[in-house]
Amino acid sequence: MRANTGDRLLVHGRVVGEHDREAEIVEVLGPDGEPPFRVRFDDGHEAVMSPGPDSVVQERDRTKRHA
C-alpha cells in the first residue's frame, strides 16, 4: 500500500454495525510512500497507523489546478 500526503485513508468497519472511518493522510512516515502514515480524522484526532487489509487509500484529485 502506497500513499501521498493529502490522500484519504478509508478503514472499513470490521464487525456488523461498525461504520467505516475516513482520515486524511497528513504525513507518510515509511519509505517510498509506504506505511506508517500519520492521519487526521474529521473530528481532529490524529494517529499513526499501519493500515491492514481492511483499508483503502483514495488518491486525492491531482488533476485539479488552483487558479
N, CA, C and O atoms as a Tripos MOL2 file, in Angstrom:
@<TRIPOS>MOLECULE
protein
  268   267    67     0     0
PROTEIN
NO_CHARGES

@<TRIPOS>ATOM
      1 N           0.8470   -1.1640    0.0000 N.3       1 MET1
      2 CA          0.0000    0.0000    0.0000 C.3       1 MET1
      3 C           0.8980    1.2350    0.0000 C.2       1 MET1
      4 O           1.8080    1.3590    0.8210 O.2       1 MET1
      5 N           0.6290    2.1370   -0.9270 N.am      2 ARG2
      6 CA          1.3970    3.3800   -1.0230 C.3       2 ARG2
      7 C           0.4410    4.5590   -0.9890 C.2       2 ARG2
      8 O          -0.7060    4.4590   -1.4240 O.2       2 ARG2
      9 N           0.9270    5.6750   -0.4680 N.am      3 ALA3
     10 CA          0.0910    6.8710   -0.3740 C.3       3 ALA3
     11 C           0.9560    8.1100   -0.4510 C.2       3 ALA3
     12 O           2.1790    8.0460   -0.3300 O.2       3 ALA3
     13 N           0.3020    9.2290   -0.6510 N.am      4 ASN4
     14 CA          0.9380   10.5430   -0.6430 C.3       4 ASN4
     15 C           0.1970   11.4330    0.3440 C.2       4 ASN4
     16 O          -0.9680   11.1920    0.6610 O.2       4 ASN4
     17 N           0.8790   12.4570    0.8250 N.am      5 THR5
     18 CA          0.2380   13.4320    1.6900 C.3       5 THR5
     19 C          -0.9620   14.0130    0.9550 C.2       5 THR5
     20 O          -0.8670   14.3780   -0.2170 O.2       5 THR5
     21 N          -2.0910   14.0950    1.6530 N.am      6 GLY6
     22 CA         -3.3150   14.6190    1.0590 C.3       6 GLY6
     23 C          -4.2730   13.5440    0.5940 C.2       6 GLY6
     24 O          -5.4500   13.8270    0.3700 O.2       6 GLY6
     25 N          -3.7950   12.3070    0.4420 N.am      7 ASP7
     26 CA         -4.6850   11.2000    0.0960 C.3       7 ASP7
     27 C          -5.5930   10.9100    1.2830 C.2       7 ASP7
     28 O          -5.3370   11.3710    2.3960 O.2       7 ASP7
     29 N          -6.6460   10.1500    1.0450 N.am      8 ARG8
     30 CA         -7.5770    9.7610    2.0990 C.3       8 ARG8
     31 C          -7.3830    8.2820    2.4020 C.2       8 ARG8
     32 O          -7.1390    7.4790    1.5010 O.2       8 ARG8
     33 N          -7.4930    7.9330    3.6700 N.am      9 LEU9
     34 CA         -7.4150    6.5450    4.1020 C.3       9 LEU9
     35 C          -8.8050    6.1310    4.5560 C.2       9 LEU9
     36 O          -9.3580    6.7260    5.4820 O.2       9 LEU9
     37 N          -9.3750    5.1200    3.9160 N.am     10 LEU10
     38 CA        -10.6840    4.5910    4.2700 C.3      10 LEU10
     39 C         -10.4700    3.2660    4.9790 C.2      10 LEU10
     40 O          -9.9020    2.3320    4.4130 O.2      10 LEU10
     41 N         -10.9320    3.1900    6.2320 N.am     11 VAL11
     42 CA        -10.8010    1.9800    7.0400 C.3      11 VAL11
     43 C         -12.2040    1.3950    7.2010 C.2      11 VAL11
     44 O         -13.0620    1.9940    7.8500 O.2      11 VAL11
     45 N         -12.4300    0.2350    6.6140 N.am     12 HIS12
     46 CA        -13.7470   -0.4010    6.6720 C.3      12 HIS12
     47 C         -14.0130   -0.9540    8.0680 C.2      12 HIS12
     48 O         -13.1030   -1.4400    8.7400 O.2      12 HIS12
     49 N         -15.2860   -0.8720    8.4970 N.am     13 GLY13
     50 CA        -15.6900   -1.4490    9.7730 C.3      13 GLY13
     51 C         -15.4580   -2.9550    9.7610 C.2      13 GLY13
     52 O         -15.6440   -3.6040    8.7320 O.2      13 GLY13
     53 N         -15.0590   -3.5040   10.8830 N.am     14 ARG14
     54 CA        -14.7110   -4.9320   10.9440 C.3      14 ARG14
     55 C         -15.8750   -5.8180   11.3980 C.2      14 ARG14
     56 O         -15.8910   -7.0180   11.1260 O.2      14 ARG14
     57 N         -16.8330   -5.2280   12.0810 N.am     15 VAL15
     58 CA        -17.9660   -6.0130   12.5770 C.3      15 VAL15
     59 C         -19.2660   -5.3390   12.1470 C.2      15 VAL15
     60 O         -19.2840   -4.1550   11.8090 O.2      15 VAL15
     61 N         -20.3430   -6.1040   12.1650 N.am     16 VAL16
     62 CA        -21.6470   -5.5790   11.7840 C.3      16 VAL16
     63 C         -22.0050   -4.3970   12.6800 C.2      16 VAL16
     64 O         -21.8980   -4.4810   13.9040 O.2      16 VAL16
     65 N         -22.4280   -3.3050   12.0690 N.am     17 GLY17
     66 CA        -22.8220   -2.1250   12.8210 C.3      17 GLY17
     67 C         -21.7040   -1.1210   13.0240 C.2      17 GLY17
     68 O         -21.9670    0.0170   13.4150 O.2      17 GLY17
     69 N         -20.4780   -1.5060   12.7730 N.am     18 GLU18
     70 CA        -19.3500   -0.5820   12.9050 C.3      18 GLU18
     71 C         -19.1810    0.1660   11.5910 C.2      18 GLU18
     72 O         -19.0650   -0.4450   10.5290 O.2      18 GLU18
     73 N         -19.1690    1.4750   11.6700 N.am     19 HIS19
     74 CA        -19.0740    2.2970   10.4720 C.3      19 HIS19
     75 C         -17.6500    2.3790    9.9470 C.2      19 HIS19
     76 O         -16.6830    2.1980   10.6870 O.2      19 HIS19
     77 N         -17.5420    2.6570    8.6460 N.am     20 ASP20
     78 CA        -16.2400    2.9320    8.0590 C.3      20 ASP20
     79 C         -15.7110    4.2330    8.6350 C.2      20 ASP20
     80 O         -16.4820    5.1150    9.0120 O.2      20 ASP20
     81 N         -14.3910    4.3470    8.7010 N.am     21 ARG21
     82 CA        -13.7590    5.5890    9.1560 C.3      21 ARG21
     83 C         -12.8980    6.1130    8.0240 C.2      21 ARG21
     84 O         -12.2920    5.3430    7.2790 O.2      21 ARG21
     85 N         -12.8500    7.4310    7.9020 N.am     22 GLU22
     86 CA        -12.0630    8.0530    6.8430 C.3      22 GLU22
     87 C         -11.1760    9.1270    7.4620 C.2      22 GLU22
     88 O         -11.6080    9.8710    8.3430 O.2      22 GLU22
     89 N          -9.9380    9.1990    6.9950 N.am     23 ALA23
     90 CA         -8.9820   10.1730    7.5250 C.3      23 ALA23
     91 C          -8.1140   10.6940    6.3930 C.2      23 ALA23
     92 O          -7.9260   10.0280    5.3750 O.2      23 ALA23
     93 N          -7.5890   11.8910    6.5860 N.am     24 GLU24
     94 CA         -6.6400   12.4630    5.6300 C.3      24 GLU24
     95 C          -5.2300   12.0540    6.0330 C.2      24 GLU24
     96 O          -4.8790   12.1050    7.2120 O.2      24 GLU24
     97 N          -4.4300   11.6510    5.0670 N.am     25 ILE25
     98 CA         -3.0360   11.3290    5.3490 C.3      25 ILE25
     99 C          -2.2620   12.6410    5.3670 C.2      25 ILE25
    100 O          -2.1380   13.3110    4.3410 O.2      25 ILE25
    101 N          -1.7420   13.0040    6.5360 N.am     26 VAL26
    102 CA         -1.0360   14.2720    6.6880 C.3      26 VAL26
    103 C           0.4780   14.1060    6.6290 C.2      26 VAL26
    104 O           1.2090   15.0800    6.4490 O.2      26 VAL26
    105 N           0.9520   12.8480    6.7830 N.am     27 GLU27
    106 CA          2.3980   12.6030    6.6870 C.3      27 GLU27
    107 C           2.6260   11.1240    6.3870 C.2      27 GLU27
    108 O           1.9980   10.2510    6.9850 O.2      27 GLU27
    109 N           3.5240   10.8630    5.4610 N.am     28 VAL28
    110 CA          3.9200    9.4890    5.1390 C.3      28 VAL28
    111 C           5.2630    9.2480    5.8240 C.2      28 VAL28
    112 O           6.2470    9.9250    5.5270 O.2      28 VAL28
    113 N           5.2990    8.2870    6.7370 N.am     29 LEU29
    114 CA          6.4950    8.0660    7.5460 C.3      29 LEU29
    115 C           7.3890    6.9470    7.0150 C.2      29 LEU29
    116 O           8.5530    6.8540    7.4060 O.2      29 LEU29
    117 N           6.8670    6.1020    6.1350 N.am     30 GLY30
    118 CA          7.6420    4.9960    5.5940 C.3      30 GLY30
    119 C           8.3650    5.3880    4.3150 C.2      30 GLY30
    120 O           8.1050    6.4480    3.7460 O.2      30 GLY30
    121 N           9.2690    4.5330    3.8690 N.am     31 PRO31
    122 CA          9.9980    4.8110    2.6200 C.3      31 PRO31
    123 C           9.1030    4.6230    1.3970 C.2      31 PRO31
    124 O           8.2400    3.7450    1.3850 O.2      31 PRO31
    125 N           9.3060    5.4370    0.3830 N.am     32 ASP32
    126 CA          8.6130    5.3020   -0.9040 C.3      32 ASP32
    127 C           7.0930    5.2800   -0.7890 C.2      32 ASP32
    128 O           6.4280    4.5410   -1.5140 O.2      32 ASP32
    129 N           6.5390    6.0830    0.1150 N.am     33 GLY33
    130 CA          5.0910    6.2010    0.2330 C.3      33 GLY33
    131 C           4.4260    5.0740    1.0010 C.2      33 GLY33
    132 O           3.2000    4.9620    0.9860 O.2      33 GLY33
    133 N           5.1960    4.2480    1.6630 N.am     34 GLU34
    134 CA          4.6380    3.1150    2.3940 C.3      34 GLU34
    135 C           4.3440    3.4880    3.8420 C.2      34 GLU34
    136 O           4.8690    4.4820    4.3430 O.2      34 GLU34
    137 N           3.4960    2.6870    4.5300 N.am     35 PRO35
    138 CA          3.1770    2.9400    5.9330 C.3      35 PRO35
    139 C           4.4170    2.8710    6.8030 C.2      35 PRO35
    140 O           5.4360    2.3070    6.4060 O.2      35 PRO35
    141 N           4.3240    3.4510    7.9960 N.am     36 PRO36
    142 CA          3.1260    4.0070    8.6290 C.3      36 PRO36
    143 C           2.7950    5.3980    8.1120 C.2      36 PRO36
    144 O           3.6280    6.0890    7.5250 O.2      36 PRO36
    145 N           1.5150    5.7920    8.3610 N.am     37 PHE37
    146 CA          1.0150    7.1050    7.9670 C.3      37 PHE37
    147 C           0.5330    7.8430    9.2070 C.2      37 PHE37
    148 O          -0.0440    7.2410   10.1120 O.2      37 PHE37
    149 N           0.7720    9.1480    9.2420 N.am     38 ARG38
    150 CA          0.1240    9.9960   10.2520 C.3      38 ARG38
    151 C          -1.1620   10.4820    9.5950 C.2      38 ARG38
    152 O          -1.1290   11.0740    8.5160 O.2      38 ARG38
    153 N          -2.2980   10.2280   10.2510 N.am     39 VAL39
    154 CA         -3.5920   10.5780    9.6770 C.3      39 VAL39
    155 C          -4.3580   11.5050   10.6150 C.2      39 VAL39
    156 O          -4.1340   11.5160   11.8250 O.2      39 VAL39
    157 N          -5.2720   12.2860   10.0230 N.am     40 ARG40
    158 CA         -6.1400   13.1760   10.7970 C.3      40 ARG40
    159 C          -7.5880   12.8560   10.4370 C.2      40 ARG40
    160 O          -7.9910   12.9480    9.2770 O.2      40 ARG40
    161 N          -8.3580   12.4780   11.4520 N.am     41 PHE41
    162 CA         -9.7680   12.1920   11.2630 C.3      41 PHE41
    163 C         -10.5660   13.4950   11.2570 C.2      41 PHE41
    164 O         -10.0630   14.5450   11.6550 O.2      41 PHE41
    165 N         -11.8190   13.4120   10.7980 N.am     42 ASP42
    166 CA        -12.6490   14.6080   10.6680 C.3      42 ASP42
    167 C         -12.8810   15.3350   11.9880 C.2      42 ASP42
    168 O         -13.1250   16.5410   11.9930 O.2      42 ASP42
    169 N         -12.8080   14.6120   13.1120 N.am     43 ASP43
    170 CA        -13.0060   15.2550   14.4140 C.3      43 ASP43
    171 C         -11.7230   15.9080   14.9460 C.2      43 ASP43
    172 O         -11.7110   16.4330   16.0590 O.2      43 ASP43
    173 N         -10.6370   15.8750   14.1460 N.am     44 GLY44
    174 CA         -9.3750   16.4960   14.5260 C.3      44 GLY44
    175 C          -8.3870   15.5450   15.1820 C.2      44 GLY44
    176 O          -7.2190   15.8950   15.3540 O.2      44 GLY44
    177 N          -8.8310   14.3550   15.5500 N.am     45 HIS45
    178 CA         -7.9590   13.3710   16.1830 C.3      45 HIS45
    179 C          -6.8900   12.9160   15.1910 C.2      45 HIS45
    180 O          -7.1990   12.6340   14.0330 O.2      45 HIS45
    181 N          -5.6350   12.8440   15.6400 N.am     46 GLU46
    182 CA         -4.5450   12.3610   14.8020 C.3      46 GLU46
    183 C          -3.9970   11.0610   15.3680 C.2      46 GLU46
    184 O          -4.0020   10.8410   16.5790 O.2      46 GLU46
    185 N          -3.5260   10.2020   14.4680 N.am     47 ALA47
    186 CA         -2.9570    8.9250   14.8720 C.3      47 ALA47
    187 C          -1.9100    8.5010   13.8550 C.2      47 ALA47
    188 O          -1.9190    8.9530   12.7100 O.2      47 ALA47
    189 N          -1.0110    7.6280   14.2870 N.am     48 VAL48
    190 CA         -0.0550    6.9980   13.3840 C.3      48 VAL48
    191 C          -0.5870    5.5890   13.1390 C.2      48 VAL48
    192 O          -0.8170    4.8270   14.0780 O.2      48 VAL48
    193 N          -0.7790    5.2540   11.8580 N.am     49 MET49
    194 CA         -1.3940    3.9730   11.5150 C.3      49 MET49
    195 C          -0.5610    3.2110   10.4960 C.2      49 MET49
    196 O           0.0380    3.7890    9.5890 O.2      49 MET49
    197 N          -0.5440    1.9050   10.6720 N.am     50 SER50
    198 CA         -0.0440    0.9860    9.6470 C.3      50 SER50
    199 C          -1.2640    0.1890    9.2180 C.2      50 SER50
    200 O          -1.5790   -0.8360    9.8230 O.2      50 SER50
    201 N          -1.9580    0.6510    8.1710 N.am     51 PRO51
    202 CA         -3.2430    0.0590    7.8060 C.3      51 PRO51
    203 C          -3.1270   -1.4020    7.3930 C.2      51 PRO51
    204 O          -2.1250   -1.8420    6.8310 O.2      51 PRO51
    205 N          -4.1950   -2.1330    7.6960 N.am     52 GLY52
    206 CA         -4.2620   -3.5440    7.3400 C.3      52 GLY52
    207 C          -5.0680   -3.7600    6.0650 C.2      52 GLY52
    208 O          -5.3430   -2.8110    5.3310 O.2      52 GLY52
    209 N          -5.4440   -5.0090    5.8010 N.am     53 PRO53
    210 CA         -6.1640   -5.3370    4.5670 C.3      53 PRO53
    211 C          -7.5790   -4.7820    4.5180 C.2      53 PRO53
    212 O          -8.2240   -4.8330    3.4710 O.2      53 PRO53
    213 N          -8.0750   -4.2530    5.6350 N.am     54 ASP54
    214 CA         -9.4130   -3.6650    5.6640 C.3      54 ASP54
    215 C          -9.3840   -2.1760    5.3150 C.2      54 ASP54
    216 O         -10.3750   -1.4750    5.5210 O.2      54 ASP54
    217 N          -8.2690   -1.6920    4.7930 N.am     55 SER55
    218 CA         -8.0990   -0.2680    4.4850 C.3      55 SER55
    219 C          -7.8140   -0.0510    3.0060 C.2      55 SER55
    220 O          -7.2680   -0.9160    2.3220 O.2      55 SER55
    221 N          -8.2030    1.1340    2.5320 N.am     56 VAL56
    222 CA         -8.0070    1.5070    1.1370 C.3      56 VAL56
    223 C          -7.5070    2.9460    1.0870 C.2      56 VAL56
    224 O          -8.0180    3.8070    1.8040 O.2      56 VAL56
    225 N          -6.5130    3.2100    0.2450 N.am     57 VAL57
    226 CA         -6.0480    4.5820    0.0230 C.3      57 VAL57
    227 C          -6.7950    5.1410   -1.1800 C.2      57 VAL57
    228 O          -6.8200    4.5360   -2.2520 O.2      57 VAL57
    229 N          -7.4020    6.3060   -0.9820 N.am     58 GLN58
    230 CA         -8.0860    7.0110   -2.0670 C.3      58 GLN58
    231 C          -7.2250    8.2090   -2.4240 C.2      58 GLN58
    232 O          -7.0310    9.1100   -1.6080 O.2      58 GLN58
    233 N          -6.7110    8.2160   -3.6430 N.am     59 GLU59
    234 CA         -5.8440    9.3150   -4.0670 C.3      59 GLU59
    235 C          -6.6340   10.6000   -4.1660 C.2      59 GLU59
    236 O          -7.7860   10.6060   -4.6000 O.2      59 GLU59
    237 N          -5.9990   11.6980   -3.7560 N.am     60 ARG60
    238 CA         -6.6450   12.9930   -3.9400 C.3      60 ARG60
    239 C          -6.6330   13.3120   -5.4230 C.2      60 ARG60
    240 O          -5.8310   12.7600   -6.1760 O.2      60 ARG60
    241 N          -7.5020   14.1850   -5.8360 N.am     61 ASP61
    242 CA         -7.6070   14.5340   -7.2570 C.3      61 ASP61
    243 C          -6.4410   15.4320   -7.6280 C.2      61 ASP61
    244 O          -6.4330   16.6200   -7.3040 O.2      61 ASP61
    245 N          -5.4550   14.8590   -8.3090 N.am     62 ARG62
    246 CA         -4.2670   15.6100   -8.6810 C.3      62 ARG62
    247 C          -4.4390   16.3420  -10.0000 C.2      62 ARG62
    248 O          -3.5360   17.0550  -10.4360 O.2      62 ARG62
    249 N          -5.5990   16.1700  -10.6440 N.am     63 THR63
    250 CA         -5.8300   16.8390  -11.9240 C.3      63 THR63
    251 C          -6.3320   18.2560  -11.7480 C.2      63 THR63
    252 O          -6.2520   19.0570  -12.6780 O.2      63 THR63
    253 N          -6.8500   18.5830  -10.5670 N.am     64 LYS64
    254 CA         -7.3380   19.9360  -10.3190 C.3      64 LYS64
    255 C          -6.1640   20.8850  -10.1780 C.2      64 LYS64
    256 O          -5.1690   20.5680   -9.5270 O.2      64 LYS64
    257 N          -6.2870   22.0270  -10.7780 N.am     65 ARG65
    258 CA         -5.2360   23.0540  -10.6940 C.3      65 ARG65
    259 C          -5.8150   24.2810  -10.0290 C.2      65 ARG65
    260 O          -6.9420   24.6830  -10.3200 O.2      65 ARG65
    261 N          -5.0560   24.8670   -9.1500 N.am     66 HIS66
    262 CA         -5.5060   26.0800   -8.4720 C.3      66 HIS66
    263 C          -5.2580   27.2750   -9.3780 C.2      66 HIS66
    264 O          -4.1900   27.4060   -9.9760 O.2      66 HIS66
    265 N          -6.2520   28.1410   -9.4710 N.am     67 ALA67
    266 CA         -6.1330   29.3290  -10.3210 C.3      67 ALA67
    267 C          -5.4140   30.4430   -9.6160 C.2      67 ALA67
    268 O          -5.2280   31.5170  -10.1890 O.2      67 ALA67
@<TRIPOS>BOND
     1     1     2 1
     2     2     3 1
     3     3     4 2
     4     3     5 am
     5     5     6 1
     6     6     7 1
     7     7     8 2
     8     7     9 am
     9     9    10 1
    10    10    11 1
    11    11    12 2
    12    11    13 am
    13    13    14 1
    14    14    15 1
    15    15    16 2
    16    15    17 am
    17    17    18 1
    18    18    19 1
    19    19    20 2
    20    19    21 am
    21    21    22 1
    22    22    23 1
    23    23    24 2
    24    23    25 am
    25    25    26 1
    26    26    27 1
    27    27    28 2
    28    27    29 am
    29    29    30 1
    30    30    31 1
    31    31    32 2
    32    31    33 am
    33    33    34 1
    34    34    35 1
    35    35    36 2
    36    35    37 am
    37    37    38 1
    38    38    39 1
    39    39    40 2
    40    39    41 am
    41    41    42 1
    42    42    43 1
    43    43    44 2
    44    43    45 am
    45    45    46 1
    46    46    47 1
    47    47    48 2
    48    47    49 am
    49    49    50 1
    50    50    51 1
    51    51    52 2
    52    51    53 am
    53    53    54 1
    54    54    55 1
    55    55    56 2
    56    55    57 am
    57    57    58 1
    58    58    59 1
    59    59    60 2
    60    59    61 am
    61    61    62 1
    62    62    63 1
    63    63    64 2
    64    63    65 am
    65    65    66 1
    66    66    67 1
    67    67    68 2
    68    67    69 am
    69    69    70 1
    70    70    71 1
    71    71    72 2
    72    71    73 am
    73    73    74 1
    74    74    75 1
    75    75    76 2
    76    75    77 am
    77    77    78 1
    78    78    79 1
    79    79    80 2
    80    79    81 am
    81    81    82 1
    82    82    83 1
    83    83    84 2
    84    83    85 am
    85    85    86 1
    86    86    87 1
    87    87    88 2
    88    87    89 am
    89    89    90 1
    90    90    91 1
    91    91    92 2
    92    91    93 am
    93    93    94 1
    94    94    95 1
    95    95    96 2
    96    95    97 am
    97    97    98 1
    98    98    99 1
    99    99   100 2
   100    99   101 am
   101   101   102 1
   102   102   103 1
   103   103   104 2
   104   103   105 am
   105   105   106 1
   106   106   107 1
   107   107   108 2
   108   107   109 am
   109   109   110 1
   110   110   111 1
   111   111   112 2
   112   111   113 am
   113   113   114 1
   114   114   115 1
   115   115   116 2
   116   115   117 am
   117   117   118 1
   118   118   119 1
   119   119   120 2
   120   119   121 am
   121   121   122 1
   122   122   123 1
   123   123   124 2
   124   123   125 am
   125   125   126 1
   126   126   127 1
   127   127   128 2
   128   127   129 am
   129   129   130 1
   130   130   131 1
   131   131   132 2
   132   131   133 am
   133   133   134 1
   134   134   135 1
   135   135   136 2
   136   135   137 am
   137   137   138 1
   138   138   139 1
   139   139   140 2
   140   139   141 am
   141   141   142 1
   142   142   143 1
   143   143   144 2
   144   143   145 am
   145   145   146 1
   146   146   147 1
   147   147   148 2
   148   147   149 am
   149   149   150 1
   150   150   151 1
   151   151   152 2
   152   151   153 am
   153   153   154 1
   154   154   155 1
   155   155   156 2
   156   155   157 am
   157   157   158 1
   158   158   159 1
   159   159   160 2
   160   159   161 am
   161   161   162 1
   162   162   163 1
   163   163   164 2
   164   163   165 am
   165   165   166 1
   166   166   167 1
   167   167   168 2
   168   167   169 am
   169   169   170 1
   170   170   171 1
   171   171   172 2
   172   171   173 am
   173   173   174 1
   174   174   175 1
   175   175   176 2
   176   175   177 am
   177   177   178 1
   178   178   179 1
   179   179   180 2
   180   179   181 am
   181   181   182 1
   182   182   183 1
   183   183   184 2
   184   183   185 am
   185   185   186 1
   186   186   187 1
   187   187   188 2
   188   187   189 am
   189   189   190 1
   190   190   191 1
   191   191   192 2
   192   191   193 am
   193   193   194 1
   194   194   195 1
   195   195   196 2
   196   195   197 am
   197   197   198 1
   198   198   199 1
   199   199   200 2
   200   199   201 am
   201   201   202 1
   202   202   203 1
   203   203   204 2
   204   203   205 am
   205   205   206 1
   206   206   207 1
   207   207   208 2
   208   207   209 am
   209   209   210 1
   210   210   211 1
   211   211   212 2
   212   211   213 am
   213   213   214 1
   214   214   215 1
   215   215   216 2
   216   215   217 am
   217   217   218 1
   218   218   219 1
   219   219   220 2
   220   219   221 am
   221   221   222 1
   222   222   223 1
   223   223   224 2
   224   223   225 am
   225   225   226 1
   226   226   227 1
   227   227   228 2
   228   227   229 am
   229   229   230 1
   230   230   231 1
   231   231   232 2
   232   231   233 am
   233   233   234 1
   234   234   235 1
   235   235   236 2
   236   235   237 am
   237   237   238 1
   238   238   239 1
   239   239   240 2
   240   239   241 am
   241   241   242 1
   242   242   243 1
   243   243   244 2
   244   243   245 am
   245   245   246 1
   246   246   247 1
   247   247   248 2
   248   247   249 am
   249   249   250 1
   250   250   251 1
   251   251   252 2
   252   251   253 am
   253   253   254 1
   254   254   255 1
   255   255   256 2
   256   255   257 am
   257   257   258 1
   258   258   259 1
   259   259   260 2
   260   259   261 am
   261   261   262 1
   262   262   263 1
   263   263   264 2
   264   263   265 am
   265   265   266 1
   266   266   267 1
   267   267   268 2
@<TRIPOS>SUBSTRUCTURE
     1 MET1         2 RESIDUE 1 A MET
     2 ARG2         6 RESIDUE 1 A ARG
     3 ALA3        10 RESIDUE 1 A ALA
     4 ASN4        14 RESIDUE 1 A ASN
     5 THR5        18 RESIDUE 1 A THR
     6 GLY6        22 RESIDUE 1 A GLY
     7 ASP7        26 RESIDUE 1 A ASP
     8 ARG8        30 RESIDUE 1 A ARG
     9 LEU9        34 RESIDUE 1 A LEU
    10 LEU10       38 RESIDUE 1 A LEU
    11 VAL11       42 RESIDUE 1 A VAL
    12 HIS12       46 RESIDUE 1 A HIS
    13 GLY13       50 RESIDUE 1 A GLY
    14 ARG14       54 RESIDUE 1 A ARG
    15 VAL15       58 RESIDUE 1 A VAL
    16 VAL16       62 RESIDUE 1 A VAL
    17 GLY17       66 RESIDUE 1 A GLY
    18 GLU18       70 RESIDUE 1 A GLU
    19 HIS19       74 RESIDUE 1 A HIS
    20 ASP20       78 RESIDUE 1 A ASP
    21 ARG21       82 RESIDUE 1 A ARG
    22 GLU22       86 RESIDUE 1 A GLU
    23 ALA23       90 RESIDUE 1 A ALA
    24 GLU24       94 RESIDUE 1 A GLU
    25 ILE25       98 RESIDUE 1 A ILE
    26 VAL26      102 RESIDUE 1 A VAL
    27 GLU27      106 RESIDUE 1 A GLU
    28 VAL28      110 RESIDUE 1 A VAL
    29 LEU29      114 RESIDUE 1 A LEU
    30 GLY30      118 RESIDUE 1 A GLY
    31 PRO31      122 RESIDUE 1 A PRO
    32 ASP32      126 RESIDUE 1 A ASP
    33 GLY33      130 RESIDUE 1 A GLY
    34 GLU34      134 RESIDUE 1 A GLU
    35 PRO35      138 RESIDUE 1 A PRO
    36 PRO36      142 RESIDUE 1 A PRO
    37 PHE37      146 RESIDUE 1 A PHE
    38 ARG38      150 RESIDUE 1 A ARG
    39 VAL39      154 RESIDUE 1 A VAL
    40 ARG40      158 RESIDUE 1 A ARG
    41 PHE41      162 RESIDUE 1 A PHE
    42 ASP42      166 RESIDUE 1 A ASP
    43 ASP43      170 RESIDUE 1 A ASP
    44 GLY44      174 RESIDUE 1 A GLY
    45 HIS45      178 RESIDUE 1 A HIS
    46 GLU46      182 RESIDUE 1 A GLU
    47 ALA47      186 RESIDUE 1 A ALA
    48 VAL48      190 RESIDUE 1 A VAL
    49 MET49      194 RESIDUE 1 A MET
    50 SER50      198 RESIDUE 1 A SER
    51 PRO51      202 RESIDUE 1 A PRO
    52 GLY52      206 RESIDUE 1 A GLY
    53 PRO53      210 RESIDUE 1 A PRO
    54 ASP54      214 RESIDUE 1 A ASP
    55 SER55      218 RESIDUE 1 A SER
    56 VAL56      222 RESIDUE 1 A VAL
    57 VAL57      226 RESIDUE 1 A VAL
    58 GLN58      230 RESIDUE 1 A GLN
    59 GLU59      234 RESIDUE 1 A GLU
    60 ARG60      238 RESIDUE 1 A ARG
    61 ASP61      242 RESIDUE 1 A ASP
    62 ARG62      246 RESIDUE 1 A ARG
    63 THR63      250 RESIDUE 1 A THR
    64 LYS64      254 RESIDUE 1 A LYS
    65 ARG65      258 RESIDUE 1 A ARG
    66 HIS66      262 RESIDUE 1 A HIS
    67 ALA67      266 RESIDUE 1 A ALA
